[in-house]
Structure formats: structure tokens, C-alpha cells
Amino acid sequence: MKRLGFVGAGNMARAIGAGLVRSGAGYVLAASDTDVAQRERFHAETGGSGVPDNLHLVEQSEVVLLAVKPQVMDQVLAEIAPAIRPSHLVISIAAGIPLATLSRALAAGTRTVRVMPNMPALIGKGMSVMVGGAAASSEDLRITEQLFAGIGEVVAIDDERLMDAVTAVSGSGPGFIFAFAEALVEAAQEVGLSADLAVTLVEQTLYGAAALLHRSPETAATLRAMVSSPGGTTLAGLDALAAGGFSETLRSAIRAATRRSRELSKS
């Protein structure tokens, strides 16, 4: 059984750990965190042990998963670097932290993988995109895919430069969907629905539409056309969205999020 150590015992670490437990992948889990409550939650939700010391965690692990905030990554890397050995696989899920940052901080030849998961991973419906560092092997990528398969879909890319666009679409995308849901609930109330009924209709409509899009062999454009009868209500609403610049506004949001991801990577 491989020993997997999470540096950081927050929401994503607990989600990944719980997914591994459900899948029966056979990992011995541990997590380090300065917050005692976080360590206790990690143990309660995954069965893994919680330790206060990052260095000790790394020394006792074969796979190290960095699940800390980007702003503390430099400090964490400096702390664990003395304990990283050629046998370690180091995986980072910190948004905006490029593989080059890991390479500079860790010993030459360290096997690294960068992964961008997203918020729906918390309920096992996430989208994770991974890219391997120069020293990462196909086996390292297979191990990484196994770790993240328990929280949703996983895809691999070869060009790390695409991670900024990935961050904008699947990383920030849930936030855009939640904003759309907020606006839809408000609009529903403006046309006479109660708050409770508006929330119920919006949540189930979004859930059902997303499930249909996921399961149907048809494209989003085809499904949109199927529900848009000539002279009907859907087409009237879509025309209003188009007049308001809906598509261009969404494109602007993706461009802005991509641009910000690039800025964070450079800083």
C-alpha cells in the first residue's frame, strides 16, 4: 500500500482522501496542517492520520500532494525540500503555481505533476486536469489519475501553458454557473415566483440540463435548438440574451480569468 501525504488538510484534501477510500485504491493516508480542527476533520472523513509537522509527513510518504494556498507555497516548498527524495512523487493542486516553481525549489529530477481540480470535486463530480513535469513518468501520471478519479473526471494535457485556460473554464467555471443561478433566481422572483419555488426550479433545471448535456450524444448547440421552437418562449428569451451580449460577456469572463491566471503564474 502506497503512503500518500497531504500537505494541507482542507476541503480538497479531504475530498480526494474520501474518494480514495470509496474506491478502495489502497493508500495509507496522512495529512499535515497547523489547524488541529482540520486534522481532526481529515481523520473523521478519511480515516487517515493528522500530523502537525510537514517535514515528518513528507519523510513518511511516498506520494506528496501539496494542497495549500498559493500564497504559502514558497514557504512550504522551502520547508519540505530537504526531505524530498528521488523516490517521491510530488503533486500540486495550488492554482497558478507552475511546475517551474516546484522545480526551482526541489532537487533536480524531482518527479512532479500539476493538477487543476474544481469545486464540484467536493461531491465527487469534479473536473481535474493534469500535466506532468519533465521528470514525471507515464506511471506517475497513472498514479495521479487514480488519485483524482475518485472525485470526478480526469484528463491529461501535454502543454502546461493551457493550464491558464483550464483554470478559467473548469476552475472558475462553477463560479460563473453559480452567478447565473443567482441571476435566474432573482429574475424568477421578479416575474412572481416565491423565493423557495424559484430556488427549487432553478436548481433542478440546471441539474437536469447539465445531466442531459453530459449524457446526450448531441452538442450543446443541438440541444439548445431542440428546445427552441419557432415563435416560442425559449427563443424569445434567447433573443433577449443575445441582445444583451450574453455570449460576448461570457467570452470576456473567460478571457479575464485566463489573463488573471497568467498573472498569478508569473508572480
Secondary structure, DSSP 8 states (H G I E B T S, - for coil): -EEEEEES-SHHHHHHHHHHHHHT--EEEEEE-S-HHHHHHHHHHH--EEES-HHHHHHT-SEEEE-S-GGGHHHHHHHHGGG--TT-EEEE--TT--HHHHHHHS-TT-EEEEEE--GGGGGT-EEEEEEE-TT--HHHHHHHHHHHHTTEEEEE-S-GGGHHHHIIIIISHHHHHHHHHHHHHHHHHHTT--HHHHHHHHHHHHHHHHHHHHH-SS-HHHHHHHT--TTSHHHHHHHHHHHTTHHHHHHHHHHHHHHHHHHHHH-
